[in-house]
């Protein structure tokens, strides 16, 4: 009985690992929304605060 529980847990962890590697929609857009210099998220289409000299 304990062996079945252990194997079920290991199978569940393998499935989670497989799904964790899948790239979900929107990940690339979020990565592009970050500033290349300071790595902060930019809001809107304007320049980042670090480029304006206010941060």
C-alpha positions as CSV (number, residue, x, y, z in Angstrom):
1,X,0.0,0.0,0.0
2,X,2.8,2.4,0.9
3,X,4.6,1.5,-2.3
4,X,1.5,2.5,-4.4
5,X,1.4,5.8,-2.6
6,X,5.1,6.5,-3.3
7,X,4.8,5.6,-7.0
8,X,1.6,7.7,-7.3
9,X,3.5,10.7,-5.7
10,X,6.5,10.2,-8.0
11,X,4.3,10.0,-11.1
12,X,2.5,13.2,-10.0
13,X,5.9,15.0,-9.5
14,X,7.0,13.8,-13.0
15,X,3.8,15.2,-14.6
16,X,4.2,18.5,-12.7
17,X,7.8,18.7,-14.0
18,X,6.7,18.1,-17.6
19,X,4.0,20.8,-17.4
20,X,6.4,23.2,-15.6
21,X,8.6,23.3,-18.7
22,X,5.8,24.3,-21.0
23,X,6.0,28.0,-22.0
24,X,2.6,29.5,-21.3
25,X,1.1,32.2,-23.6
26,X,2.2,35.7,-22.7
27,X,5.6,34.9,-21.2
28,X,7.5,36.5,-24.1
29,X,5.4,39.6,-23.9
30,X,6.1,40.0,-20.2
31,X,9.8,39.5,-20.8
32,X,9.7,42.3,-23.4
33,X,7.9,44.6,-21.0
34,X,11.0,44.8,-18.8
35,X,13.6,47.6,-19.1
36,X,16.9,46.3,-20.5
37,X,19.0,48.5,-18.2
38,X,17.3,48.3,-14.7
39,X,15.2,45.2,-15.3
40,X,12.0,46.9,-14.0
41,X,8.7,46.5,-15.7
42,X,7.8,49.4,-18.0
43,X,4.2,50.7,-17.8
44,X,2.8,52.0,-21.1
45,X,4.8,52.7,-24.3
46,X,7.0,55.4,-23.0
47,X,10.6,55.2,-21.8
48,X,11.6,53.7,-18.5
49,X,12.1,55.9,-15.4
50,X,15.8,55.1,-15.5
51,X,16.1,56.5,-19.0
52,X,14.3,59.7,-18.0
53,X,16.7,60.3,-15.2
54,X,14.0,60.3,-12.5
55,X,14.8,56.9,-10.9
